[in-house]
């Protein structure tokens, strides 16, 4: 199997790049890595992979990518943190082209296994109005009231996966990701999610000496955050399982945004004045992953503690920030 061709889409991004890295670590010899971004903008690039820059919104690009592949891990999408999702609904919806064309290409070339990365944004918003969210069960996606734009695209694409499986006999697996974080991901520029954004803001405050932080909302909203290693492990377990329906893939360790800031402040050994921007994008009040089903099927759930993952994430972002900061300072001196 490790000599079969494996396709990873969105490979220049955070999760896709981590998947390529892990497949290489396991000894896979033929990996095709595809992303729309120029190679010099990929978070991780491996010379021994077949690295292709393709626009997977286009059917012909998906066919070029899928030809000869035995397995497909489809992570490609237009996405980011809440600020990006709320302000780019049409762009997020257009990702439906990627999954539609990838499914068609996989069917055309007889791909053996197909994985689709969905999101907890598919869940009914009326079940996420309490910060003490007990955990979203898979059944809570219906009746449908998904996150506008991004969530509706993910939910529609889940249905597309289901019908390709039912109508054409395709082997398709779907996981609903809950807030994946870790090194080698977006940490600035507007698409970053809360863990990376808070790390960057704390680092900025520490380096600048201006000991304050702007928090979107009032800090009481709750989420669970899954470290990237758990995500990659879970994806492969689900891909090779008998799980036919979309399933949660997330940590059940829920914290408020204020608590997440507490963790990062403690890692950085600093206390900051908190300024709450109540007009900023905030998302639902409470979201957590109910892991009953994944534990039933796999006897496993994501379990890397948030503090442990945030220490590694903070250290990586600190290095990236200081590298960019020092380069800027050098340019000013010149």
N, C-alpha and C positions, 0 to 999 in steps of 0.2 A: 504493500500500500504506500510505503514511503517513497516509492519511485514513481507513483502516479502524479499527474499534474494537478496542483491545487491552486485555485484562483482566489485571491483576496482583493476585493474591491474597497475603495477608500483607504488603500494601503499607505497613502501619504499622510493620513490623519492619525489621530491618537490611538483608537482601538485597532484599526487596521494595521498600523505599524507594529503594535504590540503582538498582534496575531502572527504576522510574518516572522518576527523575532522568535516567538515561541515555537513555531513550526520548524524553523532552522535548528533551534536548540534540540528538538526531538529527532532530528536527522532527516527531515524531508528534503529530498534532493531537487525537486522540480516545483518551484513556487513562482506563480505569475502575480506580480504586484501591480495594481492599476489605480491611478488617481488622475483627476483632472488638473491638479496643480503641477507647475513645472517641478522637475526633480529637485532643484535647489531649495524648494519650499516644503519638501516632505520632512516630517519630523524624524523619521528613521529611513535610511536607504541602505540596502544590502546589495553589494555588487554581484553576488552569486544568484540573485533572483532575476527573473525576467521582468524588468521594470518598464512599464508602458504608461505614457501620458495619453489618456483617452477621455473624451467627454461621453460618459455613460448615459447621458440623457438621449443619446442618439442610438438607434437600433443597430446600425452597422458597427458601432464601437463595442456594443455589448456582444455582438457575434464574434468580433475579433478577439475579445477577451475570453469568451467562454469556449471557443473551439479547442477541442482536445482535453478539456478539464474533466477530471473525475469528481472533484468536489468544488463547490463555490461557497465562500463566506462573503455575503453581501452586506458590507457596512457603509457603502457609499450613500450619502444623503446631504442635502443642504440643512445644516443644523448648527446649534450653538446654545448658549445659555439663554435665560429668560428674556434678556434684553434683545437678543437677536430674534428669538422666536416670535415675540410680540410685535416686532416691527418689520418682519419679513414673511408674512403669512403666505403670500402668493409664491414666493421663492421656495418656501418649505413644501407647499403643495405640489410644486413641479417635480419634486423627487419621485412622485408616482411614476414618472416616465422611466426612471432608473430601474425600479424593481419590476415594472411591467416588461421592459425590454430585456432585462436580465433573465426573467422567468422564461420568456419566449426563446431566448438564445440557449438557455439550459435545456429546454425541451427539444429544440432543434438538434443539438449536438449530443443528446443522450447523457447529460451529466448525471452521475450516480447519486450525489447528495447535494442538497441546496439548503443553506442557512440564511435566514432573514433576521436582521436586527431591528426589532420593533422597540417600543418605548412605553414607559408608564404614563406618558401623556395621552394614551388611548383611553384612560379610565374616565368614567362619568364624573364630571366636576361636582355634582351634587353630593357625591360621597367623599369629598375632600374639603369640606367647609369647617372642619374641627381640627385644631392644632394637635389634639390628642388622638390622631387617626390610629385606629387599632391595626391597620394593615389592609391593603387592597387585595382582595381575592380575584383570581382570574375571571370569575363570573361577573365582577363589578364593571366590566367594560360595556355591559348591556343592561338596560336600554342605553343606547349610545348618546353620549354628550361629551365628546372628547375635547382636548385642548384645541382651540380654534387654529386652523392652519396645520401646524406640524402634527398634532395628535390625530386629526381626521385623516391626513395622508397615511400615517402609520396604520390606522385602523383599516382603511380601505386596502392597503397593501397586504395586511394580514389576511383579509378575505380573498384577495387575489391568490395568495399562496395556498390557501385552503382549496380553492376551486381548481387550481392547477394540479393539486394532489388528487382531488376527487375525480376530475374529468380525464386527466392524462396519466394518472398513476405515478406522478413524480414523488420522489422522496424529499419532503420539505419539512424543516424544523424552524420554529419561530420562538424567539425569546423577547420578553419585554424588559428592557434595561431600566434600572433605577439609578440615575445619577452616577455615572462612572467617573472616577478621578484617578490621578496618579501622575508620575513623571512622563515626559515626552508628549505633552498635550498642550492645547491652547491655553495661554496664561495672560494674554493681553490682546488688544485689538477689537474687542467687542463681542467675540464669540465664546469667550471663556465662561465656564460655569462657576458656581459659588465657591467651591473649595479653592480653585486656582485664583479666582478674583480676590478672595480674602487674603490668601498668601501674598499675592502681589501688593495689595494695599498695605498690609502690615510691613512688608519689606520696604516699600516706599516711605512709610512713616518713620521707620527706623533709620534708613539711610539719610533722609532729608532732615531729620531732627524735628519735624512737625508732627507731634505725637497725637494725631487724630485720624479717625477712619470714618468714611461715609458708608453707611449700611442701607441697602435698598429695603424699604418697608420699615416696620417697627421692630424687626428682629425676632418676632415670636413665631413666625411661620416655621413649620417643621418639615424635615426631609430625612431620608436615609441615603447614605453615600457608599458606593461599592468600589473598593480598590481594584485597580486594573488587573492584577494577578488573579483575583477571584473571578473577574469577568471572563478572562481568557480561558481559565480552567472550566468555568461553567458552560461557556459556549461549546467547547469540545465535548463535554459530557452530554449536553443536550443533543448535539449533532449526531452522536453515536448511540442515542437512546431510542426507546420506542414511544416517546412522547409525541403525540400527534397534534395536540392543541397548543396555542400560544401559552407560554408559561412565564411566570415572574423570574427574573434574574436580578436579585438585588439584596443588599444587606437589610436586616430587620433592626439594626441599631439606629433608632431615630433620634435626632437632635434638633433643637431650634437653631436658627441662624445665629442668635446670640451665643449659644453654646459652642457653635463651630468657631466663632470669633474667639471665645475663651480659650479653646484648644490651641489655635494658632498663636495667640498672644503668649500662652504659656511656653510653646515651643520656641518662640522668638525672645522670650524673657523680657517682655515689655507690656505695659498697660497703656491703652490709648483712650482718648476721649471719643465717645461715639456720637456721630451725627446721623440722625435717621432721615433719609429722603423718602417721605411718604408718597411722593408722586412718581417714583421710579417703578419700573415693571416688577411685579412681585409674585405672580403665579398663584396657585391654589393655597389655601390656608394650611393644610396638612396632608402629607403623602408618605406612606410607608409601605414596605413590601411584606405581604403575608406569604411566608415560605412553606406553608403546610403542604402544598402540592409538590414542590420540588424535593422536599424531604421524603415524601411518600414514594416518589418515582426513583430518586437517585440516592437516597440516604445521605444527602449532602446539602449544604447551603453555604453561601458566601459567609466567611467568618473572620476575615482579617479585621482586627479592631480599628476603628476610625483613627484613634490617636496614633497608632503605629503607621498607618498609611499616610496620614497627614505629615508625619515627621519626614518621611521619604519625599513626599511631594514638595514640602516647603524647602527642603535642601536642594532639590533640583531646580525649582523656580528661583531660589536665591542665586544659584550659580548663573542661571540664564540672565537674570536681572542685572547682576553685577557685570557680566560680560558686556551687555548692551550699554550699561551706564558708563563703564570705563571707555568703551569705544566712542561714546558721545563726548565724554570729557576730553579725550585725545584729539578729536576733531575740532573742538572749540579751541584748544591750545594751539593747534596748527593755524 
